[in-house]
Amino acid sequence: MNREDRVLIAGGGPVGLFAALLLGREGIPVRLFDENETIREDPRAATTHPGTLEILDSAGLVDDMARVGLVAPIFQFWDRPTGRLVAEFDHALLKNDTPYPFVIQCEQFKTARLILDRLRELPNVEVFFDRRVTDVRQTEHDVTITVETPGGPVEHRGLYLIGADGGRSIVRKKSGIPFEGFTWEERFIVLTTPFDFHASKGYSYRSYFADPDEWCNCFKVSANGPPGLWRTVYPTDPKATDDELMSDRAVQARLRKFFPSGNDYEIVHRNLYTTHQRVAKTFRAGRVLLAGDAAHVNNPIGGMGLNGGLQDAGNLVEKLLEVLLNGGPDALLDLYDLQRRTVSSEFVQQQSIANKKRLEERDPDKRNKNLDELGQIASDPVRARNFLLGSAMLASQRRAAALTLEDVKRPQ
Ligand SMILES: Cc1cc2nc3c(=O)[nH]c(=O)nc-3n(C[C@H](O)[C@H](O)[C@H](O)COP(=O)(O)OP(=O)(O)OC[C@H]3O[C@@H](n4cnc5c(N)ncnc54)[C@H](O)[C@@H]3O)c2cc1C
């Protein structure tokens, strides 16, 4: 292909980088821009579900992710006030559904680095850090972006632009695409500690704690380990200031209240996040295609945001390759929009909101009913498998695959 027929990508998070890899290894010229100087090490996604591992493995990434991360087949739900283990799910129940009956806990910056290493070997892929995309315009034939450089703005032209520039996506905004949904009033705080919750309390590498006062997600990452680190995530008081939430006294009090201990916890990271539930009105505007957080954002309970983004990248690149290399119909890109937007709304939004509600429910009757129901599901292998198909994001992949070009033609 002519270099001018390149695909442009805004954003070098895991989603943009993965799309670049899938395109680049098929010989497509790609130019990717990220505004950061390098890949950031912030403690965000780690849980990578079977439905996503299947796609990542098409690029040979799973073994490396398991090597630098942790394989976690089990997850648990606990009732924090009573200390009761409500439910335990084992992904082994999915052994006939996927070659990957487990999740891999791999910090997203490690996944991004593994992808970047592979990109460095592809001469047709150019990755530029410290370059902010500031404008987008398109014609019937091409798309042009403006990129800030130390010497002033520079324009780059391509056949398509993938907007993988995160939740505040400039590509989405410049393309006039509404980002529909809402923002949670409470922010989430992430406290990371080396304290070993498995050895001392028996918690699995992914444990969810229901509590009417203050729920918690607790999960292990390998960090530079072994022994690794544990991240704990909680909601915060919407009226509290950053200082009130982040002071040593406040974070110790939070951890010691939730996981009683006579000693202070060692805390290696503390981070506050504003959390949204939003889906772009369309994932396609002409030659501009949105993927990852640029297209959808959700709360992190259940670990679905990045997974959804990587699944977008796999789906989108499959269609772009068909259009670019095999003369496939342009409507395939509408099918990308339909498939991925449908599962973002029907699965990821609904499940992540339901996950949060289950953990935070205050009404004692509803709470007990929810937790008892979960325990019953976990103890019935048929129901547990169905539950896992949803949480492992395999059901959403199947739903997307069931939508065809015929559905694109029908008004939705
Ligand atoms: C506490 C927490 C825990 C989470 N846990 C999980 C989990 O376990 N599993 C999961 O699946 N998800 C999880 N998520 C969600 C996950 O972090 C995001 O969904 C994921 O980062 C999205 O990847 P992305 O590549 O689309 O966007 P990002 O990672 O946000 O990357 C976007 C990139 O675009 C760049 N950029 C932005 N604007 C521009 C511009 N104008 N020009 C050039 N570059 C630009 C940025 O520098 C950035 O590198 C979690 C989130 C949080 C906050």
The ligand as a Gaussian input file, in Angstrom:
#p B3LYP/6-31G(d) Opt

LIG

0 1
 C       -9.081000       2.241000      39.003000
 C       -9.360000       1.658000      37.648000
 C       -9.287000       0.301000      37.476000
 C       -9.571000      -0.267000      36.236000
 N       -9.524000      -1.626000      36.101000
 C       -9.832000      -2.182000      34.920000
 C       -9.714000      -3.606000      34.744000
 O       -9.322000      -4.347000      35.661000
 N      -10.040000      -4.133000      33.518000
 C      -10.451000      -3.321000      32.486000
 O      -10.752000      -3.858000      31.417000
 N      -10.526000      -1.984000      32.623000
 C      -10.221000      -1.389000      33.800000
 N      -10.222000      -0.031000      33.921000
 C      -10.501000       0.813000      32.740000
 C       -9.250000       1.017000      31.872000
 O       -8.225000       1.611000      32.625000
 C       -9.568000       1.847000      30.637000
 O      -10.724000       1.323000      30.042000
 C       -8.399000       1.807000      29.623000
 O       -7.314000       2.582000      30.057000
 C       -8.816000       2.290000      28.246000
 O       -7.733000       2.186000      27.352000
 P       -7.630000       3.186000      26.118000
 O       -6.369000       2.825000      25.402000
 O       -8.916000       3.241000      25.394000
 O       -7.495000       4.636000      26.791000
 P       -6.337000       5.218000      27.692000
 O       -5.650000       4.152000      28.450000
 O       -6.932000       6.352000      28.442000
 O       -5.297000       5.779000      26.634000
 C       -5.585000       6.919000      25.856000
 C       -4.272000       7.488000      25.366000
 O       -4.556000       8.590000      24.509000
 C       -3.639000       9.631000      24.763000
 N       -4.274000      10.884000      24.347000
 C       -5.349000      11.498000      24.904000
 N       -5.662000      12.613000      24.217000
 C       -4.769000      12.678000      23.202000
 C       -4.577000      13.604000      22.132000
 N       -5.376000      14.668000      21.970000
 N       -3.551000      13.387000      21.272000
 C       -2.732000      12.312000      21.430000
 N       -2.870000      11.414000      22.417000
 C       -3.885000      11.607000      23.282000
 C       -3.339000       9.534000      26.244000
 O       -2.064000      10.065000      26.538000
 C       -3.394000       8.021000      26.494000
 O       -2.112000       7.421000      26.397000
 C       -9.927000       0.571000      35.139000
 C       -9.970000       1.947000      35.309000
 C       -9.680000       2.502000      36.541000
 C       -9.709000       4.004000      36.716000

